[in-house]
């Protein structure tokens, strides 16, 4: 049976049970058509408070559950997800505006994360420390208690799961607040999946909402840690509130990522990678290439080839048409992308393709001769724009790439791997790929950035233990010592 038909979730949220919350309804809109495709219940601060209290009560029993039983839930979730792939993909396509391969990538990634989560309860969770002969000294990882997760709109199913699954696997209860633009893909789908897999009642709460719910989650006394993925502006506010309340916070924020094409690069592969890095999901990815830094010997041909690609890429409704680019998520974001392009052209950038929109659809766009003073160079685009800047030396490429407050991802193309690695070591980023583009993800790697791209926190692989648990020191003596006082 379809998981989407297994519970009456419409116009509700998961707060121990599926129920109508106190904040009214959120209308779920299909960005390609502007039409409503569903409703969920909106959480208020009052609802967050009640759920946080309930999650804290449920967490101890969940953490005490035998590890084999906890692991089985995640394996069951993976099997259920595989069986519901088509229904889940339809919601991701319609709600996010992504093309079908993007939806399938999300589903495949979450399948991987389910298996990773299933493995975590069986992993070593501490170590024995040196100590005196009559003392056993242990350092062990223990859950925080209740973890709050605030996830974004662009890859909602994946980016909610990336935090929720390891947080649960390490013994925490979770409050999940998905982006109000994608509450089904970012919240309902995961809640239904884990509920059907046997997750105990009260361990996961899924609370769609706006800034009121988000601030309540960050400041609630029962929430010990917050994982936030989203814009740098909102991330600064989350970090400020979390710090004020002495909470651990993991921030994965925006990026102004550089794709560097050296003069000895495989030109065709660099063009292919560059197109993928800026136009995948309309460029609405934190790791998208916001700058194409191309050696001056190649820059003219690179711009020409990109423009040729841009002019033939089909743009439209990904649910009803075979397209390469879908809609920009909101009219506000589309206007922001258009402003950046227009202002950069007014300052001297050459518009070689695109720069136009029809309804919610923005054409694949190419800007050449972009300088560091232009908005296309400085601002995070989050739209389908290739912004090309030429450089003369490797040192100049490194300086241009580092000329930003962000520090998330970078890609370098060069046939000389040693040269590429030498350049990579100069870049102030959390992720760097030699002979690949900037958009790479894998549930086994530590994902995160520096500077305005994040606070140094990481999600994925070994970093999950660092983020979702904390050290506890325990000593055990056979006989209590006698003290001189």
C-alpha positions in Angstrom: 0.0 0.0 0.0 1.1 3.5 -0.7 2.6 5.2 2.3 0.9 8.4 1.2 -2.4 6.7 1.7 -1.5 5.0 5.0 -2.3 8.0 7.2 -4.7 10.9 7.0 -2.0 13.5 6.9 -3.7 16.1 4.8 -4.1 19.4 6.7 -2.2 17.9 9.7 1.2 17.7 11.2 3.0 14.9 13.2 3.0 15.9 16.8 3.1 12.5 18.5 0.1 11.7 16.3 -1.2 13.3 13.1 -3.2 16.3 14.2 -4.4 19.7 13.3 -2.2 22.3 15.0 -3.1 25.8 16.2 -1.6 27.9 13.4 -4.0 27.3 10.6 -3.0 25.8 7.3 -0.1 26.1 4.8 -1.2 25.8 1.2 1.3 23.7 -0.8 1.8 25.3 -4.2 3.2 23.8 -7.4 5.8 26.3 -8.5 5.4 25.4 -12.2 1.7 26.2 -12.3 1.0 28.3 -9.2 -1.8 25.9 -8.3 -2.4 24.4 -4.9 -1.6 20.7 -4.6 -2.2 20.1 -0.9 -2.3 21.5 2.6 -0.5 20.8 5.9 -1.1 22.2 9.4 1.0 25.2 10.5 2.8 25.0 13.8 3.0 27.9 16.3 5.4 28.4 19.2 2.8 26.8 21.4 2.8 23.6 19.2 6.7 23.5 19.2 6.7 23.8 23.0 4.3 20.9 23.4 6.2 18.7 20.9 9.6 19.4 22.5 8.3 18.4 25.9 6.8 15.2 24.4 10.0 14.4 22.5 12.1 14.7 25.6 9.8 12.2 27.4 10.1 9.8 24.5 13.8 10.1 24.0 15.1 8.1 26.9 13.2 4.9 26.0 14.2 5.3 22.4 17.9 5.6 23.3 17.6 2.5 25.6 16.1 0.4 22.9 18.4 -2.5 21.9 20.6 -1.5 19.1 19.4 -4.3 16.8 15.8 -3.0 17.1 16.8 0.5 16.3 18.9 -0.6 13.3 16.0 -2.7 12.0 13.8 0.4 11.7 16.1 2.1 9.3 16.5 -1.0 7.2 12.7 -1.3 7.0 12.5 2.3 6.1 14.8 1.7 3.1 12.7 -1.2 1.9 9.5 0.9 2.2 11.1 3.8 0.4 12.1 1.6 -2.5 8.5 0.3 -2.8 7.1 3.9 -2.8 9.7 5.4 -5.1 7.1 6.5 -7.8 4.8 8.3 -5.4 7.6 10.0 -3.6 9.2 11.1 -6.8 6.0 12.7 -8.0 5.7 14.8 -4.9 9.4 15.9 -5.2 9.0 16.9 -8.8 5.7 18.8 -8.3 6.6 20.5 -5.1 10.2 21.5 -5.7 10.0 22.1 -9.5 12.9 19.7 -10.0 13.2 17.4 -13.0 12.7 13.6 -12.6 16.4 12.7 -12.4 16.8 15.2 -9.6 13.9 13.5 -7.7 15.4 10.1 -8.3 18.8 11.4 -7.0 17.1 12.5 -3.8 15.4 9.1 -3.3 18.6 7.2 -4.0 20.5 9.4 -1.6 18.0 8.9 1.2 18.1 5.1 0.6 21.8 5.3 1.2 21.3 7.4 4.3 18.8 4.8 5.7 21.4 2.1 5.3 24.1 4.4 6.9 21.8 5.1 9.8 21.1 1.3 10.3 24.8 0.8 10.6 25.4 3.5 13.2 23.9 1.7 16.3 26.4 -1.2 15.8 29.5 1.0 15.6 31.9 1.7 18.4 30.6 4.5 20.6 33.6 5.3 22.8 37.0 4.3 23.9 38.9 3.2 27.0 41.4 5.9 28.2 44.7 5.4 30.0 44.2 5.3 33.8 45.6 4.1 37.1 45.7 0.4 37.6 42.6 0.3 39.8 40.5 2.7 37.7 38.6 2.0 34.4 38.3 5.3 32.5 35.9 5.5 29.6 35.0 8.2 27.1 31.7 7.4 25.4 29.4 9.2 22.9 25.9 10.0 24.3 23.0 11.6 22.5 22.1 15.3 23.1 18.5 14.4 23.9 16.2 16.3 21.5 17.6 17.7 18.2 15.8 20.3 16.2 16.2 20.2 12.4 15.3 23.1 10.1 15.6 22.1 6.4 15.4 24.0 3.1 13.3 23.9 0.0 15.8 22.9 -2.7 16.5 19.2 -1.9 14.0 18.9 0.9 13.6 15.1 1.2 17.4 14.6 1.1 18.4 17.5 3.4 15.8 16.7 6.0 16.9 13.1 6.0 20.6 14.0 6.2 20.1 15.3 9.7 17.1 13.5 11.0 18.3 9.9 10.3 21.7 10.1 12.0 20.2 12.1 14.9 17.7 9.3 15.4 20.3 6.6 14.9 22.5 8.0 17.7 19.6 7.9 20.2 18.1 11.4 19.9 14.5 12.4 19.5 13.9 14.9 16.7 11.7 18.0 16.0 11.7 18.6 12.2 10.6 21.9 10.8 10.6 21.7 7.0 10.6 24.8 4.8 7.0 26.0 4.4 7.4 26.0 0.6 8.1 22.2 0.6 6.5 20.8 3.7 5.4 17.5 2.1 8.7 16.6 0.4 10.7 18.0 3.4 8.5 16.6 6.2 5.5 14.5 5.5 7.3 12.0 3.2 10.0 11.3 5.9 7.5 11.2 8.8 5.3 8.7 7.0 8.3 6.6 6.1 9.7 6.3 9.6 6.3 5.9 11.2 5.5 2.9 8.9 9.0 1.5 9.6 8.2 1.3 13.3 9.7 4.4 14.9 8.1 4.7 18.3 5.5 7.3 18.9 6.8 10.7 20.0 10.4 10.2 18.9 9.9 12.3 15.7 7.7 15.4 15.5 7.2 17.0 12.1 6.1 20.6 12.4 5.7 22.7 9.3 5.8 26.4 10.0 7.4 29.8 9.4 9.8 32.0 11.4 7.7 31.8 14.6 8.0 28.0 14.7 11.7 28.2 13.7 12.6 30.6 16.5 10.6 28.6 19.0 12.4 25.5 18.0 15.8 27.1 18.4 15.1 28.6 21.8 13.1 25.8 23.4 14.6 24.6 26.7 14.1 20.9 25.7 15.9 21.2 22.4 19.6 20.6 23.1 21.0 21.0 19.5 19.8 22.6 16.3 20.8 21.6 12.7 20.0 24.3 10.2 20.4 24.2 6.4 19.4 27.3 4.5 20.4 30.9 3.7 23.3 32.6 5.4 21.0 35.5 6.5 18.7 33.1 8.4 21.6 31.0 9.6 23.1 34.1 11.3 19.9 34.5 13.2 19.8 30.8 14.1 23.4 31.0 15.3 22.7 34.1 17.4 19.7 32.6 19.1 21.4 29.2 19.7 24.4 30.9 21.2 22.3 33.0 23.5 20.7 29.8 24.8 24.0 27.9 25.0 22.9 25.3 22.4 25.1 23.3 20.0 24.3 24.4 16.5 25.2 23.0 13.1 24.9 25.6 10.2 25.1 24.6 6.6 24.6 27.8 4.6 25.0 29.4 1.2 27.9 29.5 -1.1 29.6 31.4 -3.9 31.4 28.5 -5.4 34.2 28.7 -8.0 34.7 26.3 -10.9 38.3 26.8 -12.0 39.3 25.8 -15.6 43.0 25.8 -16.1 44.6 26.2 -19.5 45.5 22.4 -19.6 42.0 21.2 -18.8 40.1 18.7 -20.9 38.0 21.4 -22.5 34.9 19.4 -23.4 34.7 17.8 -20.0 35.1 21.1 -18.3 32.3 22.6 -20.3 30.1 19.6 -19.5 30.9 19.9 -15.8 30.3 23.6 -15.8 26.9 23.3 -17.4 25.9 20.8 -14.8 27.3 22.8 -11.9 25.2 26.0 -12.7 22.0 24.7 -14.4 21.2 21.6 -12.4 17.9 22.3 -10.5 18.0 25.8 -12.0 21.1 26.5 -10.0 19.1 26.4 -6.7 21.8 24.4 -4.9 24.2 25.7 -2.2 27.1 24.0 -4.1 26.2 25.4 -7.5 29.0 27.1 -9.4 28.4 30.8 -8.9 31.7 31.7 -10.6 33.3 30.1 -13.7 37.0 31.2 -13.4 38.5 30.3 -16.8 42.0 30.7 -18.0 42.2 33.6 -20.5 43.4 31.3 -23.3 40.1 29.3 -23.0 37.6 31.9 -21.8 36.3 33.0 -25.2 35.6 29.5 -26.5 34.3 28.4 -23.1 31.7 31.3 -23.1 30.7 30.5 -26.7 30.2 26.8 -25.9 28.2 27.6 -22.8 26.0 29.9 -24.8 25.4 27.3 -27.4 24.3 24.8 -24.7 22.1 27.4 -23.0 20.1 28.2 -26.2 19.0 24.6 -26.7 18.1 23.6 -23.1 14.4 23.1 -22.8 12.7 24.9 -19.9 9.3 24.2 -18.6 7.0 22.2 -16.3 9.0 19.1 -15.3 5.9 17.1 -14.2 4.2 17.4 -17.6 7.1 18.0 -20.0 10.5 16.6 -20.8 12.7 19.5 -19.8 16.2 20.2 -18.5 15.2 23.2 -16.3 12.1 23.6 -14.2 10.7 26.7 -12.5 12.4 29.0 -10.0 10.9 28.3 -6.6 9.2 31.7 -6.1 8.5 34.9 -8.0 10.6 36.7 -5.4 13.7 34.5 -6.1 13.2 34.8 -9.9 13.2 38.6 -9.5 16.3 38.5 -7.5 18.2 36.4 -10.1 16.9 38.8 -12.9 18.2 41.8 -10.9 21.6 40.3 -10.5 21.8 39.6 -14.2 20.5 43.1 -15.3 22.8 45.0 -12.9 25.8 43.0 -14.0 25.1 43.7 -17.7 24.6 47.4 -16.9 28.1 47.3 -15.4 29.7 45.8 -18.5 29.1 42.0 -18.4 28.2 40.5 -21.8 24.9 38.6 -22.0 25.5 35.7 -24.4 22.3 33.7 -23.7 19.2 33.8 -21.6 18.5 36.6 -19.3 14.8 36.2 -19.9 11.9 34.7 -18.1 8.4 33.4 -18.9 6.2 33.0 -15.9 8.2 31.1 -13.2 10.7 29.9 -15.7 14.1 31.6 -16.1 16.1 30.7 -19.2 19.6 29.2 -18.9 21.8 32.3 -18.9 25.5 33.0 -19.7 27.4 36.1 -18.7 30.9 36.8 -19.9 33.5 39.4 -18.9 32.2 39.4 -15.3 34.5 41.4 -13.0 34.8 41.2 -9.2 32.8 44.5 -8.8 29.7 43.0 -10.4 26.7 41.4 -8.5 27.1 38.2 -10.6 30.6 37.8 -9.1 29.8 38.8 -5.5 26.2 37.6 -4.7 25.0 34.1 -4.4 22.9 33.6 -7.5 20.6 30.6 -6.7 19.5 30.7 -10.3 20.5 29.2 -13.7 23.3 31.6 -14.5 26.8 30.8 -15.7 29.1 33.8 -14.7 32.5 33.7 -16.5 35.6 35.6 -15.3 39.0 35.2 -17.0 42.3 34.8 -15.2 46.0 34.6 -16.2 47.8 32.6 -13.5 47.0 29.9 -11.0 47.8 32.5 -8.2 45.2 34.8 -9.7 42.6 32.0 -9.9 43.1 31.2 -6.2 42.8 34.9 -5.3 39.6 35.3 -7.3 38.1 32.1 -5.8 38.9 33.3 -2.2 37.6 36.8 -2.8 34.3 36.0 -1.0 32.9 35.7 2.5 31.6 32.2 1.6 33.7 29.0 1.7 31.7 25.9 0.7 32.7 24.2 -2.5 35.1 24.4 -5.4 36.0 22.5 -8.6 39.3 22.5 -10.6 39.9 21.1 -14.1 43.4 20.3 -15.1 45.2 17.4 -16.8 48.0 17.9 -14.3 46.7 16.4 -11.1 49.6 17.7 -9.0 48.9 21.2 -10.3 45.2 20.8 -9.5 46.0 19.6 -6.0 48.4 22.4 -5.4 45.7 24.9 -6.3 43.1 23.1 -4.2 45.3 23.5 -1.1 45.1 27.3 -1.5 41.3 27.5 -1.4 39.4 28.4 1.7 36.5 25.9 1.2 35.1 22.9 3.0 34.8 20.8 -0.2 37.1 20.8 -3.2 37.2 18.5 -6.2 40.1 18.1 -8.6 38.8 17.2 -12.1 35.2 17.5 -11.1 32.6 20.2 -10.8 31.3 21.8 -7.5 28.0 19.9 -7.0 28.9 16.7 -5.3 27.2 14.9 -2.4 27.6 11.6 -0.7 26.2 10.5 2.7 29.5 9.0 3.8 31.5 12.3 3.5 31.5 15.3 5.9 29.5 18.0 4.2 29.9 21.6 5.3 31.6 24.9 4.7 33.6 27.8 6.2 32.9 31.5 6.8 29.5 32.6 5.6 28.9 29.0 4.3 28.7 27.6 7.8 30.2 27.4 11.3 32.6 24.6 10.6 30.0 21.9 11.4 29.6 18.9 9.2 26.9 16.4 8.2 27.7 12.9 6.9 29.9 9.9 7.6 32.2 10.1 10.6 31.0 13.7 11.3 27.6 12.5 12.3 29.0 11.2 15.6 30.6 14.6 16.2 27.4 16.5 15.5 24.7 14.4 17.0 26.4 13.1 20.2 28.7 14.5 22.8 31.5 13.0 24.9 30.8 11.7 28.4 33.7 10.7 30.7 33.0 7.8 33.0 35.4 6.3 35.6 34.8 3.1 37.5 36.7 2.1 40.7 36.3 -1.2 42.6 36.9 0.7 45.9 36.2 4.4 46.5 39.4 6.4 47.3 40.0 8.0 50.7 40.5 11.8 50.5 42.5 13.8 53.1 39.7 16.2 54.0 
